[in-house]
Amino acid sequence: MPAARGLRRAVIFLGPPGAGKGTQAKEVAQRYGLPHLSTGDMLRDHVGRGTSLGRRARPIMERGELVPDEIVLGMVEERVSRPDCANGFVFDGFPRTLPQAERLDEILRRRDLGHPLVLHFVVDADRLRQRLTGRRTCSVGGEIYNIYDRPPKVDGRCDNDGGELVQRSDDREEVIAERLAAYKRQTRPLVDYYRGLGVLRDVDGSGEVSAVTRAVLKILTQAD
Ligand code: AP5
């Protein structure tokens, strides 16, 4: 399918850990020529580089809790002020709390980007746990695999660049439970918030990757 261009809007991928937000958001960002902004990836980058932000975020992420709003908002404001975000962006894992959503509204108003389009991924808890424990990520390019559903051609190596596939430290059973609880407690209320604004679309995220991509692209085409 050729790249679709011209969606001058912020698109938000909202859903619990393991719902497939990253997998789908990367695909959409590429097709629409928009930057893919994952606050999880940004935070992991800070942790990996050992910045002061990363040192604050690391223990919180390892417990599966949410990083404080002021840390995330500072990082996001800086990122969206760059020129590549002038025509919209794809958010993956942001916003995750009501204060984050309200600040994003302000940012979008200032940039004349209107309301975001929110794709809400719905997947049952058992499937989420299996996806998270089976996830492996390329240490070079970040490509996402799953040992159960999306294995690489060669065990432990990325199909694209041969990079080593690694397991995220927060994909351990006990941390997964806390991440799911944090979602329910702090992020789930955003579903009602955005539904109330009339900008939320539910996506059944339980099908195979290509079926979910088709459903997402259909919604985006209608919103275009
Ligand atoms: P983050 O990195 O955002 O993690 P998350 O929200 O927990 O989401 P995941 O990345 O685990 O899952 P996903 O939905 O992207 O699924 P994926 O596509 O990888 O956040 C990590 C931490 O950072 C947080 O816990 C928090 O501490 C902090 N943080 C980040 N943002 C923050 C914020 N805004 N505020 C405060 N703190 C923040 O898929 C998962 C697996 O399933 C993969 O193996 C994939 O191959 C597989 N899969 C995907 N789709 C399918 C499918 N359709 N069928 C079969 N398998 C599939």
Residues whose N, C-alpha, C, O or C-beta is under 5 A from the ligand:
A	BS01	AP5	G15 P16 P17 G18 A19 G20 K21 G22 T23 T39 G40 D41 L43 I60 M61 G64 E65 L66 V67 V72 D92 G93 F94 P95 R96 R131 L132 G134 R135 R136 I144 Y145 N146 D149 R150 G205 G207 E208 V209 V212
